[in-house]
Amino acid sequence: MKKVMFCLWGLLGSILIVKSVWAYDLTLTSVGALSTLGTNYSVVDYIGGIPTLTGTASPSAQVGVKIKTLLNYATASTSGVWQFVPASLDQGDNLITITSGVQSISFTLKFNSTTSASVATPAALPDEAVLLDAGVWEYYIPALVAGIGVYFLGRLGKDKMQKWEKGD
């Protein structure tokens, strides 16, 4: 009975740890035909019909898309891809904020306000320290630390249970 209880507590702990480690980051991958993949845009100039906003988030997550003051929601697919087509956009500047959980992306969409083709103005590039923090290691390191922690907690628990069974 003791081993079963110990296994259940370990399983519950590992589920809680893994759930937070494998979540995807919120991204905006395109505005209409304009790819925003890998770049943080503060201003996007877009000419044409109403663009589809596409991105990624945690699988099945609710993604809030706020255009000026109107908030709508899209649901990410099981693979984490979400899409949103605004019902309408005002000509000129439209402040867009996309949120999922505590993550947020904001930019200004200049809709049909210039005569040039779709052009994006990138925000300032992050410095090297920020880029080092943005890699896949942010997912692997917590998983490795959690795995090592579970291993040592298991060894400690095993020793304690053996002593307890012997009556020490």
Backbone torsions as a table, in degrees:
resi	resn	phi	psi	omega
1	MET	NA	-38.7	-179.2
2	LYS	-64.4	-40.0	-179.5
3	LYS	-65.5	-38.4	179.3
4	VAL	-63.5	-46.0	179.3
5	MET	-62.7	-41.5	179.2
6	PHE	-63.5	-41.9	178.7
7	CYS	-64.8	-40.6	178.8
8	LEU	-63.4	-42.2	178.4
9	TRP	-65.2	-39.7	177.8
10	GLY	-65.2	-41.1	178.8
11	LEU	-64.4	-44.4	178.3
12	LEU	-61.7	-43.8	178.9
13	GLY	-63.2	-41.7	-179.7
14	SER	-68.7	-34.4	177.3
15	ILE	-64.8	-42.8	179.5
16	LEU	-65.1	-37.9	-179.7
17	ILE	-71.5	-47.5	-176.3
18	VAL	-65.6	-35.6	-179.1
19	LYS	-57.3	-42.5	-177.7
20	SER	-80.7	-22.4	-176.8
21	VAL	-78.6	-35.8	-172.6
22	TRP	-94.8	15.4	178.7
23	ALA	-74.6	144.6	176.2
24	TYR	-82.6	157.0	173.2
25	ASP	-84.6	150.1	175.6
26	LEU	-72.6	127.7	177.6
27	THR	-136.1	157.2	170.1
28	LEU	-113.9	113.7	-175.1
29	THR	-95.6	-25.1	177.3
30	SER	-159.9	151.9	171.3
31	VAL	-119.9	103.9	-173.3
32	GLY	61.5	-130.3	179.7
33	ALA	-84.0	-7.1	-177.2
34	LEU	-84.6	118.0	178.6
35	SER	-78.4	132.4	175.6
36	THR	-114.9	13.4	-175.8
37	LEU	-61.0	124.1	176.3
38	GLY	80.9	2.5	-178.8
39	THR	-132.3	139.0	177.8
40	ASN	-96.7	106.2	-178.3
41	TYR	-93.9	135.9	174.8
42	SER	-95.2	-27.7	178.5
43	VAL	-137.1	132.2	176.6
44	VAL	-124.4	119.8	173.8
45	ASP	-90.7	125.9	-177.8
46	TYR	-133.9	128.1	178.5
47	ILE	-115.4	133.1	177.9
48	GLY	132.5	-158.9	178.4
49	GLY	-73.9	178.0	-178.3
50	ILE	-63.6	124.5	-175.6
51	PRO	-82.0	151.4	171.9
52	THR	-87.8	127.4	175.1
53	LEU	-89.6	127.8	-177.4
54	THR	-129.4	143.7	178.7
55	GLY	-166.6	-167.6	178.0
56	THR	-127.8	153.5	176.9
57	ALA	-155.6	-173.4	175.3
58	SER	-61.8	145.0	179.4
59	PRO	-54.8	133.4	178.6
60	SER	63.3	16.2	-179.4
61	ALA	-77.0	151.5	172.3
62	GLN	-82.4	130.2	178.6
63	VAL	-116.8	118.9	178.3
64	GLY	-88.5	131.2	177.9
65	VAL	-120.6	109.8	-179.5
66	LYS	-106.2	119.6	177.5
67	ILE	-112.9	113.7	-170.7
68	LYS	56.6	-102.4	-179.1
69	THR	-115.2	-2.7	-176.8
70	LEU	-92.7	120.7	-178.7
71	LEU	-104.5	126.1	175.8
72	ASN	-126.0	165.7	-179.4
73	TYR	-126.4	145.5	171.1
74	ALA	-125.5	153.8	178.6
75	THR	-112.6	129.3	177.9
76	ALA	-70.4	146.6	177.7
77	SER	-70.7	177.4	178.4
78	THR	-66.9	-18.5	174.7
79	SER	-91.4	-2.4	175.7
80	GLY	94.7	6.5	-179.4
81	VAL	-92.2	134.1	176.6
82	TRP	-126.1	153.3	176.1
83	GLN	-140.2	146.8	177.2
84	PHE	-144.4	130.8	175.7
85	VAL	-113.5	113.5	178.7
86	PRO	-61.8	144.0	177.3
87	ALA	-64.8	-39.4	177.3
88	SER	-158.7	158.2	175.8
89	LEU	-133.4	142.8	174.8
90	ASP	-77.1	144.6	174.5
91	GLN	-67.2	134.7	-177.9
92	GLY	105.0	-149.5	-174.7
93	ASP	-76.5	130.5	174.4
94	ASN	-129.9	112.3	177.4
95	LEU	-76.8	122.3	-178.3
96	ILE	-118.2	130.0	175.7
97	THR	-124.7	124.5	-179.9
98	ILE	-112.1	127.8	-177.3
99	THR	-132.4	149.7	171.2
100	SER	-153.5	116.5	-174.7
101	GLY	64.9	-126.7	179.3
102	VAL	-98.1	0.0	-179.1
103	GLN	-89.2	148.8	-176.2
104	SER	-149.4	143.9	174.8
105	ILE	-130.1	129.0	178.8
106	SER	-127.9	140.9	174.9
107	PHE	-158.9	164.9	176.4
108	THR	-104.2	124.9	177.1
109	LEU	-99.9	114.2	175.4
110	LYS	-90.1	98.9	-172.4
111	PHE	-93.6	118.7	179.2
112	ASN	48.5	39.8	-177.6
113	SER	-103.6	-8.7	177.5
114	THR	-131.1	169.8	179.3
115	THR	-96.4	-0.6	-179.9
116	SER	-82.2	168.7	177.3
117	ALA	-70.9	175.8	179.8
118	SER	-58.4	118.8	-177.9
119	VAL	-132.0	141.1	177.2
120	ALA	-116.5	140.3	176.8
121	THR	-105.6	111.7	-176.6
122	PRO	-72.7	149.5	173.5
123	ALA	-74.0	173.5	179.0
124	ALA	-59.4	140.5	179.8
125	LEU	-71.4	139.8	177.9
126	PRO	-70.6	154.8	178.4
127	ASP	-77.3	174.6	-173.6
128	GLU	-62.6	-34.8	-179.6
129	ALA	-63.0	-38.7	178.4
130	VAL	-67.9	-40.5	-179.9
131	LEU	-64.3	-37.1	179.0
132	LEU	-65.3	-32.2	-179.5
133	ASP	-78.4	-12.7	-172.2
134	ALA	-96.4	6.6	-176.2
135	GLY	-83.7	-172.3	-178.8
136	VAL	-73.3	-14.5	-179.7
137	TRP	-61.2	-25.6	179.5
138	GLU	-63.6	-17.6	176.1
139	TYR	-95.7	-36.7	-176.4
140	TYR	-75.2	-42.7	-175.8
141	ILE	-61.5	-48.7	177.2
142	PRO	-60.7	-34.9	179.0
143	ALA	-67.5	-41.6	177.9
144	LEU	-64.8	-44.4	179.3
145	VAL	-63.3	-42.2	178.9
146	ALA	-64.0	-41.4	178.8
147	GLY	-63.2	-43.4	177.8
148	ILE	-64.6	-40.6	178.3
149	GLY	-62.6	-42.9	178.1
150	VAL	-63.5	-40.1	178.6
151	TYR	-59.3	-50.6	-177.6
152	PHE	-69.4	-34.8	175.3
153	LEU	-65.4	-37.4	176.8
154	GLY	-64.1	-43.0	177.6
155	ARG	-64.1	-42.9	178.8
156	LEU	-63.5	-44.0	179.2
157	GLY	-63.5	-39.3	179.1
158	LYS	-62.7	-46.3	179.2
159	ASP	-61.3	-44.2	179.9
160	LYS	-63.6	-41.4	-179.2
161	MET	-68.0	-37.6	178.2
162	GLN	-64.8	-42.3	177.3
163	LYS	-64.8	-39.3	-179.0
164	TRP	-67.0	-40.2	179.3
165	GLU	-67.1	-33.8	178.5
166	LYS	-77.1	-17.5	-179.0
167	GLY	90.3	15.9	179.7
168	ASP	-75.3	NA	NA
